[in-house]
Amino acid sequence: MRLVFMGTPEFAAVILDACLGAHDVVAVYTRADAISGRGKTLRPSPVKQLATTHGVPVRQPRTLRDADEQAFLGSLYPEVIVVAAYGLILPREVLCIPPQGCVNVHSSLLPRWRGAAPVQRAILAGDEVTGVTIMRMVEGLDAGPYDTVAEVPTDDLTVTGLTAALAEAGASALLETLDRIEQGRVHWVEQDDAVATYASKVTRGDVALQPTDSVDVALRKIRASSPQAASRLDVDGRSVTLLDARHSTAVLTPGGAVTSPQGLELGVDDGAILVTRLKPDGKAAMDANVGAAPAADGGAAHEGGGR
């Protein structure tokens, strides 16, 4: 089929790659190049990089509400517009352009976790299973009918690992739906709005460790941490980002900390966790026991709470 693809991050690039191998992608829409580093160089999105490699024309409008941009998009005559983590709102005028509609790859089991941060919210909520939903877009927030659903276990995956797994599942599920659209046998199922939940953006406060957290909650916060909302901690006066952790058998007071050959042990309400990977401010990520200064019980402060 003749497709226009809209997406930006690596999650979307995985899905674009699947489309390139199976359909005629006539154009790619992605967000503007990001400013990166102290030199303020422009860094193209993973989707733009992939599209350029394959010789697919790339568009980077600031908005899709512009009439000229809508006219250009219409002149491409897409049968379907595929959207995956694009980052811009598709107005009604755009939703009406392709005869087979705009199809979104959403990284949750809709109607659970509609909205901006479904992967992080699934982790923070302790969902044992999440997944991807292939839905036909409407003007409401992730409220359109769906065709294909693929479940993915959350296991003990971080946001990065779980997003990668969801991208692979989403690529396969999307191709199934596109095949059914092309064959005229797609079956769109309406969502049950009564059981919908919403995944608002995750803030730094959402993933800040507290001495009153349980072990499970503390570990979920670290797994849900991302560069946009990092789980951080002050250790001996230095701020660090926590990247990986597991349950510890250490006996510590809530809010206390010690370093060990395995890493940084932190006390929480019902036990302790072992931080195995961290990133001090201004430095690269490292094993938590590398170069760590010995700390007595109470040598670290959980963000948002004292010892």
N, C-alpha and C positions, 0 to 999 in steps of 0.2 A: 504493500500500500504506500501511497504518497503521504509522508509525514513531515510535520514541523516539530522539532524537539525543543523544549524549554527546561533548562536546569542549570545548576551552578557548581555544587561541590562534588567531591569524589563519589559520593553515593549516586549522584545523577550521572556521572561519567560511566560508571559500571553499567547502568541501564541504557545509556546512549550507545555504548559499545555493542550491546545485544541488538539494539534496533538497527545499527549500521550493517550488521551481518544478515538481517532478515527482511528489511524493508528499504524503501527509497526515501532517505532523509534529505529533503531538499533545502533545509535551512535549520540553523540552530540559534536559539535565543539564550543569552546568558547575561549575568550581571556584569557591570563595569569592572575593569581590571582593578584589583586591590592594590593599595599602596603598601609596600613591604620594606622593612629594614630602615636603618638610619639614613641611607641614601635616597629613601622615598622612591624606589624604583617601582614600576608598575608590574604586577604579577597577574597573568591571566588565570582565569578559573580552570580547574581540571577539565570541565566540559569544553571550554574554548580550546584548550591545548589539544584535546582529542579530535575535535571537529577540524581544526586546522591541519592536523596530521593527515586526516582523511580527505582534505580538500573540500569540506562542506562549508558553504558561506555562513558567516557568523554575524549576528545582529546583537547590539548591546544598548537598546534604548533605555532611557531613564524611567520611562513610563509606557504602559500600553494603552493609556487613555487618549493619546494623541491621534487625531483623525487621520493624519498622513501615514502614521505607522500602522494603523488598522487597515488602511487601504493597501499598503504594501503587503501586509500579511495576507490579505484576501487575494492579492494578485498571485500568490504562490499556489493557490488552489489546493491546500492540504485536504486530504480526506479525513485525517485525524490530527489533532495536536496532542502530543504526549508531554506531560508535565511531571517533573520530579525535582523537588526541592529547588524551585526556581528562585523564589524570593520576591517576586512582584505579583500584585493582584491582577487577575484576568477579569476585566470588566465584561458586562453582558455582551457588548458589541463583538468582543473577541470570542467569547464562548459560542456565539452563533455562527462563526465563520465556517468551521469544518462541518460537512454534512453528517459525519459520524460522531461529532462532538469532540470535546476536550477530555482526555483520559489522564487521571492523576495516579501516580504511584505513591501511596501514603504509608508511612512506616508505623502502622499500628493496626490492630484488629478493630476496625470501625464497627460501631460508633464509639468504642472506647478510645480515648485520647485523640480527639479532634484538636487541631491547633498546631502551635509552633514547635513544641518540644516533646513529641510523643516518645522518643527513645529514652530520654532522661527521666520522664515522668513514669514510664513503665518500670525502670530500674528503681527509682526512689520509692515507688509504691510496693515493691517486692513482688511484682507480677512474675509468676514462674514461666509464663508463655506470653509472647507478643507476636508480631508478625507484620505482614504487609497486606494492604487492600488495594485492589485496582478498581477505581471508582470513576463514574462519569461526573464531571464537574458541573456544579450549579452555582448560583450566586451566594448561597449560604456557606458558612465555614465548614468545609469537609463534610457536607451534608448530602452529597449526591448519592445516587444508587450505585451499588457495587456489583461486580461480576465475579472476580476471582479473589480468593483469600488464601494466603499461605502462612501457616504458623511457624514460628521460630522460637525455640527455648531460650530464655535469657541466661540460664546457667549462672556462672559467676563472671560474665563478660563485662568489660568496661563499655562506655559509650562508643569508643572507637571500634572495638571488636564486634559489638552487637550491630552497629551501623553497617559494618562490612558484611556481616551475615545477612542482614535485611536487604542490602543492595543485591546480593546474589539471588536471594529468594524473589525479590521484586522484579528482577530482570526476567526470570523464568515465568513468573505469574503474568507479567505484562504481555509477553509473547503469546501466551495462551489466550488472553483476552483479544489481542489483535487478530489472531487467527480466527476466533469466533466472529469478530466484527466483519472480517473479510468474507467469511463464509455465510454471513447472514443468520447466524444462530446464537448470537450473544443474548444473554438473559440478565437484564439489570434488576437487582433486588433492592427495594427501598429499605433504608436504614430505619431502625426503631429509635426515634428521637427521645423517647421516654427514658432510655438507659444510657444516653450519651454522656461522656465525661470529657473534660477539656484540659488540654496540656498547655498551660501558660508557659511563657519563657521561664527558664530556670535562672535564678539569681544567685549571687555569691552567698547570700544568707541561706538559701535552700540547701547548700552543700557544706555549710560551715559546721565543723564538728563541735559538739557540746559535751561537757562532762556527764550530762544526764542522758545522753544517747545510749541505746543498747548496742551490743556488738553488731547485731544485724543492721541496724540503722546506720551506724558509723561506716560499715563496709559498703553499704549501698550508696552513701553520700560520696565516698571516694570513687566508686565505680561510675557514678553519674557525673563526675567532675569533667570539665572541658575547658579549653582556653578561654571561652566566653564567660564561664562561671566556674572558677576553679575552687577546689577544696583546699584551703590554705591553713597554715599553722605557724606560730612563732616558736622556734626552737632555739634556746639560748640567745635570744635577741635577734635571730635571723628569720626572716619570713621564707617559708618553703611551700611549694605546691605538692600535695600528696598524690602520687600516681598509681600505686598498687599496694594492697594490704591484704592480710588474712587474719583469721582468728589466732589469738595467742593464749598460752596457758600461764603467762606471767601474772603475778598477784600485785596489783597496783590500786591505789586509791583513784577514784574518778578525777580525771584531769591531770594525773601524774604521768611521768614518762621516765624511761631509762633507755640507754642504748645497749645493744647486745651484739654478739657476732652475727646475728641474723638480720638486724635492722633496728628500727626505732619502735619501742614498745610504748603504747599509749593506754592509759586506764580510762575506762568508760563505766557506765552505771552498773552493768552486770558482768564485768569481766575486763578483758583487754584485747587490743588488736596489735598486730605486728605490721608496721609500714616497711615494705621491702624496696620500694622505689620512690624517689622524690626529686624535686627540682628546686634547688635554692634560687632565689631571685638573682638574675644576672649570670647564672651558670647553666650548664647543660644538665639534663636529667642524669641521675646516678643511682647506684644501689644505695640504700639508706644507711648501710654500715660503713660506706667508704668515706673516710675523712670525718666521720661524725665525732664530735667532742663528747666525752662521757658526761652523762647527766644524772643527777640524783633524782629520786622520786619527786615529781613536781617540777622537773626541768623544762617542761614545755607547757605552753598555754593554748588551750583549745579556743579557736576563734569564736567570739561571741560569749565566752564564759571563762571565768578564772578557775583556779584550782580549789 
